[in-house]
Amino acid sequence: MPTATVELDKAVKNLNEAILQPKDDFLRDAVIRRFTLSVELAWKTSKKIMGTATSAPKEVVREMAQNGYIPTVDLWLQAIDMRNISSHTYKEELAEKVYSFAVSFYPSLQNLTQILKTK
């Protein structure tokens, strides 16, 4: 496995481990934190592997799609937005929204990790 993907792989596995636990407020917060870390590592690892010059996450996401790393830009742009609002999860409604998105987004993170392992 390429070195760049080791931390991403670990973060995505940790996210899955949290998702599989019975949900309570503590666990919801752990899932959100692990989701945030996974999304951050996903675009940064992709950036490194692609040799992209930009440091803007949404531009990197568009390039990820152009390079066939991800099937759809919109879902990943939404993930970046969810990562951005995760700092406001002290609001119950936002915390639930980010948690639900994180659970549903996990397969996309897992797929990207598998693709990056081959690069």
MARGU-735154 format. One record per residue: residue in three letters; y, z, x of N, C-alpha, C in turn. Coordinates in Angstrom, 2 decimals, m for minus. Example, Ala and Ser with C-alpha at 12.3 -4.5 7.8 and 13.67 -1.06 7.14 Angstrom:
// MARGU-735154
<atom type="Ala" n_py="m5.69" n_pz="7.80" n_px="13.19" ca_py="m4.50" ca_pz="7.80" ca_px="12.30" c_py="m3.30" c_pz="7.80" c_px="13.20"/>
<atom type="Ser" n_py="m2.25" n_pz="7.08" n_px="12.85" ca_py="m1.06" ca_pz="7.14" ca_px="13.67" c_py="0.03" c_pz="7.87" c_px="12.90"/>
This chain:
// MARGU-735154
<atom type="Met" n_py="m1.18" n_pz="0.00" n_px="0.85" ca_py="0.00" ca_pz="0.00" ca_px="0.00" c_py="1.24" c_pz="0.00" c_px="0.90"/>
<atom type="Pro" n_py="2.19" n_pz="m0.91" n_px="0.61" ca_py="3.42" ca_pz="m0.92" ca_px="1.40" c_py="4.12" c_pz="0.44" c_px="1.33"/>
<atom type="Thr" n_py="4.67" n_pz="0.87" n_px="2.44" ca_py="5.30" ca_pz="2.18" ca_px="2.54" c_py="6.36" c_pz="2.40" c_px="1.46"/>
<atom type="Ala" n_py="7.13" n_pz="1.37" n_px="1.15" ca_py="8.22" ca_pz="1.50" ca_px="0.18" c_py="7.73" c_pz="1.92" c_px="m1.21"/>
<atom type="Thr" n_py="6.50" n_pz="1.59" n_px="m1.52" ca_py="6.00" ca_pz="1.88" ca_px="m2.86" c_py="5.31" c_pz="3.25" c_px="m2.99"/>
<atom type="Val" n_py="5.09" n_pz="3.92" n_px="m1.88" ca_py="4.36" ca_pz="5.20" ca_px="m1.91" c_py="5.09" c_pz="6.23" c_px="m2.76"/>
<atom type="Glu" n_py="6.38" n_pz="6.41" n_px="m2.53" ca_py="7.14" ca_pz="7.40" ca_px="m3.29" c_py="7.26" c_pz="7.02" c_px="m4.76"/>
<atom type="Leu" n_py="7.45" n_pz="5.73" n_px="m5.03" ca_py="7.50" ca_pz="5.26" ca_px="m6.41" c_py="6.19" c_pz="5.53" c_px="m7.12"/>
<atom type="Asp" n_py="5.10" n_pz="5.20" n_px="m6.47" ca_py="3.77" ca_pz="5.42" ca_px="m7.05" c_py="3.58" c_pz="6.90" c_px="m7.38"/>
<atom type="Lys" n_py="3.97" n_pz="7.76" n_px="m6.47" ca_py="3.84" ca_pz="9.21" ca_px="m6.68" c_py="4.71" c_pz="9.66" c_px="m7.86"/>
<atom type="Ala" n_py="5.94" n_pz="9.17" n_px="m7.93" ca_py="6.85" ca_pz="9.56" ca_px="m9.01" c_py="6.32" c_pz="9.12" c_px="m10.37"/>
<atom type="Val" n_py="5.78" n_pz="7.90" n_px="m10.44" ca_py="5.25" ca_pz="7.38" ca_px="m11.71" c_py="4.01" c_pz="8.17" c_px="m12.13"/>
<atom type="Lys" n_py="3.17" n_pz="8.51" n_px="m11.18" ca_py="2.00" ca_pz="9.34" ca_px="m11.49" c_py="2.42" c_pz="10.72" c_px="m11.98"/>
<atom type="Asn" n_py="3.45" n_pz="11.29" n_px="m11.36" ca_py="3.96" ca_pz="12.60" ca_px="m11.79" c_py="4.55" c_pz="12.52" c_px="m13.20"/>
<atom type="Leu" n_py="5.21" n_pz="11.41" n_px="m13.51" ca_py="5.74" ca_pz="11.21" ca_px="m14.85" c_py="4.59" c_pz="11.19" c_px="m15.86"/>
<atom type="Asn" n_py="3.56" n_pz="10.45" n_px="m15.55" ca_py="2.42" ca_pz="10.37" ca_px="m16.45" c_py="1.77" c_pz="11.74" c_px="m16.65"/>
<atom type="Glu" n_py="1.66" n_pz="12.49" n_px="m15.57" ca_py="1.09" ca_pz="13.84" ca_px="m15.66" c_py="1.88" c_pz="14.70" c_px="m16.64"/>
<atom type="Ala" n_py="3.20" n_pz="14.60" n_px="m16.61" ca_py="4.04" ca_pz="15.37" ca_px="m17.52" c_py="3.91" c_pz="14.87" c_px="m18.95"/>
<atom type="Ile" n_py="3.87" n_pz="13.56" n_px="m19.12" ca_py="3.76" ca_pz="12.97" ca_px="m20.46" c_py="2.48" c_pz="13.43" c_px="m21.16"/>
<atom type="Leu" n_py="1.42" n_pz="13.61" n_px="m20.40" ca_py="0.13" ca_pz="13.97" ca_px="m20.98" c_py="0.04" c_pz="15.44" c_px="m21.42"/>
<atom type="Gln" n_py="1.03" n_pz="16.26" n_px="m21.06" ca_py="1.02" ca_pz="17.68" ca_px="m21.42" c_py="1.56" c_pz="17.87" c_px="m22.84"/>
<atom type="Pro" n_py="1.15" n_pz="18.96" n_px="m23.49" ca_py="1.70" ca_pz="19.27" ca_px="m24.82" c_py="3.22" c_pz="19.47" c_px="m24.72"/>
<atom type="Lys" n_py="3.94" n_pz="18.87" n_px="m25.62" ca_py="5.40" ca_pz="18.86" ca_px="m25.54" c_py="6.02" c_pz="20.17" c_px="m26.03"/>
<atom type="Asp" n_py="6.94" n_pz="20.68" n_px="m25.23" ca_py="7.84" ca_pz="21.75" ca_px="m25.63" c_py="9.17" c_pz="21.44" c_px="m24.93"/>
<atom type="Asp" n_py="10.16" n_pz="22.28" n_px="m25.09" ca_py="11.47" ca_pz="21.99" ca_px="m24.49" c_py="11.40" c_pz="21.89" c_px="m22.97"/>
<atom type="Phe" n_py="10.66" n_pz="22.78" n_px="m22.36" ca_py="10.52" ca_pz="22.79" ca_px="m20.90" c_py="9.88" c_pz="21.49" c_px="m20.43"/>
<atom type="Leu" n_py="8.81" n_pz="21.10" n_px="m21.09" ca_py="8.11" ca_pz="19.88" ca_px="m20.70" c_py="8.96" c_pz="18.64" c_px="m20.97"/>
<atom type="Arg" n_py="9.67" n_pz="18.64" n_px="m22.08" ca_py="10.56" ca_pz="17.51" ca_px="m22.39" c_py="11.55" c_pz="17.32" c_px="m21.24"/>
<atom type="Asp" n_py="12.12" n_pz="18.42" n_px="m20.76" ca_py="13.07" ca_pz="18.34" ca_px="m19.66" c_py="12.41" c_pz="17.83" c_px="m18.38"/>
<atom type="Ala" n_py="11.18" n_pz="18.24" n_px="m18.16" ca_py="10.45" ca_pz="17.76" ca_px="m16.97" c_py="10.19" c_pz="16.26" c_px="m17.07"/>
<atom type="Val" n_py="9.81" n_pz="15.79" n_px="m18.25" ca_py="9.58" ca_pz="14.35" ca_px="m18.44" c_py="10.87" c_pz="13.58" c_px="m18.19"/>
<atom type="Ile" n_py="11.98" n_pz="14.08" n_px="m18.71" ca_py="13.26" ca_pz="13.40" ca_px="m18.51" c_py="13.60" c_pz="13.33" c_px="m17.02"/>
<atom type="Arg" n_py="13.43" n_pz="14.42" n_px="m16.32" ca_py="13.72" ca_pz="14.45" ca_px="m14.87" c_py="12.82" c_pz="13.49" c_px="m14.11"/>
<atom type="Arg" n_py="11.55" n_pz="13.49" n_px="m14.44" ca_py="10.61" ca_pz="12.60" ca_px="m13.75" c_py="10.85" c_pz="11.14" c_px="m14.11"/>
<atom type="Phe" n_py="11.27" n_pz="10.89" n_px="m15.33" ca_py="11.64" ca_pz="9.54" ca_px="m15.76" c_py="12.85" c_pz="9.05" c_px="m14.95"/>
<atom type="Thr" n_py="13.85" n_pz="9.90" n_px="m14.84" ca_py="15.07" ca_pz="9.55" ca_px="m14.10" c_py="14.74" c_pz="9.20" c_px="m12.65"/>
<atom type="Leu" n_py="13.93" n_pz="10.03" n_px="m12.02" ca_py="13.53" ca_pz="9.78" ca_px="m10.64" c_py="12.73" c_pz="8.48" c_px="m10.54"/>
<atom type="Ser" n_py="11.82" n_pz="8.24" n_px="m11.47" ca_py="10.99" ca_pz="7.03" ca_px="m11.43" c_py="11.84" c_pz="5.76" c_px="m11.59"/>
<atom type="Val" n_py="12.79" n_pz="5.78" n_px="m12.50" ca_py="13.65" ca_pz="4.61" ca_px="m12.71" c_py="14.49" c_pz="4.37" c_px="m11.46"/>
<atom type="Glu" n_py="15.03" n_pz="5.43" n_px="m10.90" ca_py="15.85" ca_pz="5.31" ca_px="m9.68" c_py="15.03" c_pz="4.71" c_px="m8.54"/>
<atom type="Leu" n_py="13.84" n_pz="5.24" n_px="m8.34" ca_py="12.98" ca_pz="4.72" ca_px="m7.28" c_py="12.51" c_pz="3.29" c_px="m7.57"/>
<atom type="Ala" n_py="12.33" n_pz="2.96" n_px="m8.84" ca_py="11.86" ca_pz="1.62" ca_px="m9.20" c_py="12.86" c_pz="0.56" c_px="m8.78"/>
<atom type="Trp" n_py="14.12" n_pz="0.73" n_px="m9.15" ca_py="15.08" ca_pz="m0.32" ca_px="m8.80" c_py="15.40" c_pz="m0.30" c_px="m7.31"/>
<atom type="Lys" n_py="15.43" n_pz="0.88" n_px="m6.70" ca_py="15.73" ca_pz="0.95" ca_px="m5.27" c_py="14.60" c_pz="0.40" c_px="m4.41"/>
<atom type="Thr" n_py="13.36" n_pz="0.66" n_px="m4.83" ca_py="12.21" ca_pz="0.12" ca_px="m4.10" c_py="12.17" c_pz="m1.40" c_px="m4.25"/>
<atom type="Ser" n_py="12.42" n_pz="m1.88" n_px="m5.46" ca_py="12.46" ca_pz="m3.33" ca_px="m5.69" c_py="13.56" c_pz="m3.97" c_px="m4.85"/>
<atom type="Lys" n_py="14.71" n_pz="m3.34" n_px="m4.82" ca_py="15.85" ca_pz="m3.83" ca_px="m4.03" c_py="15.44" c_pz="m3.97" c_px="m2.57"/>
<atom type="Lys" n_py="14.79" n_pz="m2.95" n_px="m2.05" ca_py="14.37" ca_pz="m2.96" ca_px="m0.65" c_py="13.37" c_pz="m4.08" c_px="m0.37"/>
<atom type="Ile" n_py="12.39" n_pz="m4.21" n_px="m1.24" ca_py="11.35" ca_pz="m5.23" ca_px="m1.04" c_py="11.93" c_pz="m6.64" c_px="m1.16"/>
<atom type="Met" n_py="12.85" n_pz="m6.83" n_px="m2.13" ca_py="13.45" ca_pz="m8.16" ca_px="m2.32" c_py="14.50" c_pz="m8.46" c_px="m1.27"/>
<atom type="Gly" n_py="15.01" n_pz="m7.45" n_px="m0.58" ca_py="16.07" ca_pz="m7.66" ca_px="0.40" c_py="17.42" c_pz="m7.94" c_px="m0.25"/>
<atom type="Thr" n_py="17.62" n_pz="m7.37" n_px="m1.43" ca_py="18.84" ca_pz="m7.58" ca_px="m2.19" c_py="20.02" c_pz="m6.87" c_px="m1.54"/>
<atom type="Ala" n_py="21.17" n_pz="m7.52" n_px="m1.53" ca_py="22.37" ca_pz="m6.95" ca_px="m0.91" c_py="23.10" c_pz="m5.98" c_px="m1.84"/>
<atom type="Thr" n_py="23.07" n_pz="m6.24" n_px="m3.14" ca_py="23.84" ca_pz="m5.42" ca_px="m4.07" c_py="23.24" c_pz="m4.03" c_px="m4.23"/>
<atom type="Ser" n_py="24.11" n_pz="m3.08" n_px="m4.57" ca_py="23.64" ca_pz="m1.73" ca_px="m4.86" c_py="23.86" c_pz="m1.38" c_px="m6.33"/>
<atom type="Ala" n_py="24.17" n_pz="m2.38" n_px="m7.13" ca_py="24.37" ca_pz="m2.16" ca_px="m8.57" c_py="23.02" c_pz="m2.26" c_px="m9.28"/>
<atom type="Pro" n_py="22.56" n_pz="m1.17" n_px="m9.89" ca_py="21.23" ca_pz="m1.16" ca_px="m10.50" c_py="20.98" c_pz="m2.30" c_px="m11.49"/>
<atom type="Lys" n_py="21.96" n_pz="m2.61" n_px="m12.33" ca_py="21.74" ca_pz="m3.64" ca_px="m13.34" c_py="21.63" c_pz="m5.03" c_px="m12.72"/>
<atom type="Glu" n_py="22.34" n_pz="m5.27" n_px="m11.62" ca_py="22.20" ca_pz="m6.54" ca_px="m10.91" c_py="20.82" c_pz="m6.64" c_px="m10.26"/>
<atom type="Val" n_py="20.36" n_pz="m5.53" n_px="m9.71" ca_py="19.03" ca_pz="m5.51" ca_px="m9.11" c_py="17.97" c_pz="m5.78" c_px="m10.18"/>
<atom type="Val" n_py="18.14" n_pz="m5.19" n_px="m11.36" ca_py="17.19" ca_pz="m5.40" ca_px="m12.46" c_py="17.13" c_pz="m6.89" c_px="m12.83"/>
<atom type="Arg" n_py="18.27" n_pz="m7.53" n_px="m12.90" ca_py="18.28" ca_pz="m8.98" ca_px="m13.21" c_py="17.54" c_pz="m9.77" c_px="m12.13"/>
<atom type="Glu" n_py="17.72" n_pz="m9.38" n_px="m10.88" ca_py="17.02" ca_pz="m10.05" ca_px="m9.80" c_py="15.51" c_pz="m9.76" c_px="m9.84"/>
<atom type="Met" n_py="15.16" n_pz="m8.55" n_px="m10.28" ca_py="13.74" ca_pz="m8.21" ca_px="m10.44" c_py="13.08" c_pz="m9.17" c_px="m11.42"/>
<atom type="Ala" n_py="13.77" n_pz="m9.48" n_px="m12.50" ca_py="13.23" ca_pz="m10.41" ca_px="m13.50" c_py="13.14" c_pz="m11.82" c_px="m12.93"/>
<atom type="Gln" n_py="14.17" n_pz="m12.23" n_px="m12.21" ca_py="14.16" ca_pz="m13.57" ca_px="m11.60" c_py="13.01" c_pz="m13.74" c_px="m10.61"/>
<atom type="Asn" n_py="12.63" n_pz="m12.65" n_px="m9.96" ca_py="11.55" ca_pz="m12.70" ca_px="m8.98" c_py="10.18" c_pz="m12.40" c_px="m9.58"/>
<atom type="Gly" n_py="10.13" n_pz="m12.23" n_px="m10.90" ca_py="8.85" ca_pz="m12.02" ca_px="m11.58" c_py="8.29" c_pz="m10.61" c_px="m11.45"/>
<atom type="Tyr" n_py="9.12" n_pz="m9.65" n_px="m11.07" ca_py="8.65" ca_pz="m8.28" ca_px="m10.93" c_py="8.54" c_pz="m7.60" c_px="m12.29"/>
<atom type="Ile" n_py="9.41" n_pz="m8.01" n_px="m13.22" ca_py="9.42" ca_pz="m7.44" ca_px="m14.57" c_py="9.49" c_pz="m8.59" c_px="m15.58"/>
<atom type="Pro" n_py="8.90" n_pz="m8.41" n_px="m16.76" ca_py="8.88" ca_pz="m9.51" ca_px="m17.74" c_py="10.16" c_pz="m9.64" c_px="m18.56"/>
<atom type="Thr" n_py="10.90" n_pz="m8.54" n_px="m18.73" ca_py="12.09" ca_pz="m8.60" ca_px="m19.57" c_py="13.22" c_pz="m7.77" c_px="m18.98"/>
<atom type="Val" n_py="14.39" n_pz="m8.36" n_px="m18.94" ca_py="15.57" ca_pz="m7.68" ca_px="m18.41" c_py="16.05" c_pz="m6.60" c_px="m19.37"/>
<atom type="Asp" n_py="16.07" n_pz="m6.90" n_px="m20.66" ca_py="16.67" ca_pz="m6.00" ca_px="m21.65" c_py="16.06" c_pz="m4.60" c_px="m21.64"/>
<atom type="Leu" n_py="14.75" n_pz="m4.51" n_px="m21.58" ca_py="14.09" ca_pz="m3.21" ca_px="m21.58" c_py="14.49" c_pz="m2.41" c_px="m20.34"/>
<atom type="Trp" n_py="14.55" n_pz="m3.08" n_px="m19.21" ca_py="14.91" ca_pz="m2.39" ca_px="m17.97" c_py="16.38" c_pz="m2.01" c_px="m17.93"/>
<atom type="Leu" n_py="17.24" n_pz="m2.84" n_px="m18.53" ca_py="18.66" ca_pz="m2.46" ca_px="m18.62" c_py="18.80" c_pz="m1.23" c_px="m19.51"/>
<atom type="Gln" n_py="17.99" n_pz="m1.16" n_px="m20.56" ca_py="17.98" ca_pz="0.01" ca_px="m21.42" c_py="17.50" c_pz="1.24" c_px="m20.64"/>
<atom type="Ala" n_py="16.53" n_pz="1.04" n_px="m19.76" ca_py="16.04" ca_pz="2.16" ca_px="m18.93" c_py="17.15" c_pz="2.68" c_px="m18.02"/>
<atom type="Ile" n_py="17.94" n_pz="1.78" n_px="m17.45" ca_py="19.07" ca_pz="2.19" ca_px="m16.62" c_py="20.07" c_pz="2.99" c_px="m17.46"/>
<atom type="Asp" n_py="20.34" n_pz="2.50" n_px="m18.68" ca_py="21.25" ca_pz="3.23" ca_px="m19.56" c_py="20.70" c_pz="4.62" c_px="m19.90"/>
<atom type="Met" n_py="19.41" n_pz="4.71" n_px="m20.16" ca_py="18.79" ca_pz="6.00" ca_px="m20.47" c_py="18.86" c_pz="6.93" c_px="m19.26"/>
<atom type="Arg" n_py="18.66" n_pz="6.38" n_px="m18.09" ca_py="18.79" ca_pz="7.17" ca_px="m16.87" c_py="20.21" c_pz="7.71" c_px="m16.76"/>
<atom type="Asn" n_py="21.18" n_pz="6.86" n_px="m17.10" ca_py="22.58" ca_pz="7.27" ca_px="m17.00" c_py="22.94" c_pz="8.39" c_px="m17.98"/>
<atom type="Ile" n_py="22.37" n_pz="8.35" n_px="m19.18" ca_py="22.72" ca_pz="9.39" ca_px="m20.16" c_py="21.86" c_pz="10.65" c_px="m20.00"/>
<atom type="Ser" n_py="20.90" n_pz="10.59" n_px="m19.11" ca_py="20.01" ca_pz="11.76" ca_px="m18.94" c_py="20.77" c_pz="12.99" c_px="m18.46"/>
<atom type="Ser" n_py="21.94" n_pz="12.80" n_px="m17.87" ca_py="22.73" ca_pz="13.96" ca_px="m17.43" c_py="23.37" c_pz="14.69" c_px="m18.62"/>
<atom type="His" n_py="23.29" n_pz="14.09" n_px="m19.81" ca_py="23.85" ca_pz="14.69" ca_px="m21.01" c_py="22.77" c_pz="15.24" c_px="m21.95"/>
<atom type="Thr" n_py="21.59" n_pz="15.48" n_px="m21.40" ca_py="20.49" ca_pz="15.90" ca_px="m22.26" c_py="20.58" c_pz="17.37" c_px="m22.66"/>
<atom type="Tyr" n_py="21.70" n_pz="18.03" n_px="m22.34" ca_py="21.94" ca_pz="19.35" ca_px="m22.90" c_py="22.18" c_pz="19.22" c_px="m24.40"/>
<atom type="Lys" n_py="22.48" n_pz="18.00" n_px="m24.84" ca_py="22.58" ca_pz="17.73" ca_px="m26.27" c_py="21.18" c_pz="17.40" c_px="m26.77"/>
<atom type="Glu" n_py="20.72" n_pz="18.18" n_px="m27.71" ca_py="19.34" ca_pz="18.06" ca_px="m28.21" c_py="18.98" c_pz="16.63" c_px="m28.63"/>
<atom type="Glu" n_py="19.87" n_pz="15.99" n_px="m29.36" ca_py="19.61" ca_pz="14.63" ca_px="m29.86" c_py="19.41" c_pz="13.64" c_px="m28.71"/>
<atom type="Leu" n_py="20.24" n_pz="13.74" n_px="m27.67" ca_py="20.10" ca_pz="12.85" ca_px="m26.52" c_py="18.82" c_pz="13.15" c_px="m25.75"/>
<atom type="Ala" n_py="18.50" n_pz="14.42" n_px="m25.63" ca_py="17.27" ca_pz="14.80" ca_px="m24.91" c_py="16.05" c_pz="14.20" c_px="m25.60"/>
<atom type="Glu" n_py="16.01" n_pz="14.27" n_px="m26.91" ca_py="14.88" ca_pz="13.70" ca_px="m27.65" c_py="14.84" c_pz="12.18" c_px="m27.50"/>
<atom type="Lys" n_py="16.00" n_pz="11.56" n_px="m27.51" ca_py="16.08" ca_pz="10.10" ca_px="m27.37" c_py="15.58" c_pz="9.65" c_px="m26.00"/>
<atom type="Val" n_py="16.02" n_pz="10.33" n_px="m24.95" ca_py="15.59" ca_pz="9.97" ca_px="m23.59" c_py="14.10" c_pz="10.26" c_px="m23.41"/>
<atom type="Tyr" n_py="13.64" n_pz="11.39" n_px="m23.94" ca_py="12.21" ca_pz="11.74" ca_px="m23.85" c_py="11.35" c_pz="10.65" c_px="m24.50"/>
<atom type="Ser" n_py="11.70" n_pz="10.27" n_px="m25.71" ca_py="10.92" ca_pz="9.24" ca_px="m26.42" c_py="10.92" c_pz="7.93" c_px="m25.68"/>
<atom type="Phe" n_py="12.09" n_pz="7.55" n_px="m25.15" ca_py="12.16" ca_pz="6.31" ca_px="m24.38" c_py="11.29" c_pz="6.41" c_px="m23.13"/>
<atom type="Ala" n_py="11.36" n_pz="7.53" n_px="m22.45" ca_py="10.58" ca_pz="7.72" ca_px="m21.21" c_py="9.09" c_pz="7.55" c_px="m21.47"/>
<atom type="Val" n_py="8.61" n_pz="8.13" n_px="m22.55" ca_py="7.19" ca_pz="8.01" ca_px="m22.90" c_py="6.82" c_pz="6.56" c_px="m23.16"/>
<atom type="Ser" n_py="7.66" n_pz="5.87" n_px="m23.90" ca_py="7.35" ca_pz="4.47" ca_px="m24.24" c_py="7.55" c_pz="3.54" c_px="m23.05"/>
<atom type="Phe" n_py="8.39" n_pz="3.93" n_px="m22.10" ca_py="8.70" ca_pz="3.08" ca_px="m20.95" c_py="7.69" c_pz="3.24" c_px="m19.81"/>
<atom type="Tyr" n_py="6.92" n_pz="4.30" n_px="m19.84" ca_py="5.96" ca_pz="4.57" ca_px="m18.76" c_py="5.10" c_pz="3.35" c_px="m18.39"/>
<atom type="Pro" n_py="4.51" n_pz="2.61" n_px="m19.35" ca_py="3.70" ca_pz="1.45" ca_px="m18.95" c_py="4.48" c_pz="0.41" c_px="m18.15"/>
<atom type="Ser" n_py="5.76" n_pz="0.25" n_px="m18.43" ca_py="6.58" ca_pz="m0.70" ca_px="m17.66" c_py="6.74" c_pz="m0.24" c_px="m16.22"/>
<atom type="Leu" n_py="6.90" n_pz="1.04" n_px="m16.02" ca_py="6.98" ca_pz="1.59" ca_px="m14.66" c_py="5.65" c_pz="1.42" c_px="m13.94"/>
<atom type="Gln" n_py="4.59" n_pz="1.67" n_px="m14.65" ca_py="3.26" ca_pz="1.53" ca_px="m14.07" c_py="2.99" c_pz="0.07" c_px="m13.67"/>
<atom type="Asn" n_py="3.36" n_pz="m0.87" n_px="m14.53" ca_py="3.18" ca_pz="m2.29" ca_px="m14.22" c_py="3.98" c_pz="m2.71" c_px="m13.00"/>
<atom type="Leu" n_py="5.23" n_pz="m2.27" n_px="m12.93" ca_py="6.06" ca_pz="m2.61" ca_px="m11.77" c_py="5.44" c_pz="m2.06" c_px="m10.50"/>
<atom type="Thr" n_py="4.96" n_pz="m0.84" n_px="m10.55" ca_py="4.35" ca_pz="m0.22" ca_px="m9.37" c_py="3.17" c_pz="m1.06" c_px="m8.89"/>
<atom type="Gln" n_py="2.35" n_pz="m1.52" n_px="m9.81" ca_py="1.20" ca_pz="m2.36" ca_px="m9.44" c_py="1.66" c_pz="m3.68" c_px="m8.80"/>
<atom type="Ile" n_py="2.69" n_pz="m4.28" n_px="m9.34" ca_py="3.22" ca_pz="m5.54" ca_px="m8.79" c_py="3.79" c_pz="m5.30" c_px="m7.39"/>
<atom type="Leu" n_py="4.55" n_pz="m4.23" n_px="m7.22" ca_py="5.17" ca_pz="m3.96" ca_px="m5.91" c_py="4.13" c_pz="m3.66" c_px="m4.84"/>
<atom type="Lys" n_py="3.00" n_pz="m3.12" n_px="m5.22" ca_py="1.95" ca_pz="m2.83" ca_px="m4.24" c_py="1.44" c_pz="m4.10" c_px="m3.58"/>
<atom type="Thr" n_py="1.61" n_pz="m5.23" n_px="m4.25" ca_py="1.11" ca_pz="m6.50" ca_px="m3.71" c_py="2.15" c_pz="m7.23" c_px="m2.87"/>
<atom type="Lys" n_py="3.36" n_pz="m6.71" n_px="m2.81" ca_py="4.45" ca_pz="m7.41" ca_px="m2.10" c_py="4.51" c_pz="m6.99" c_px="m0.65"/>
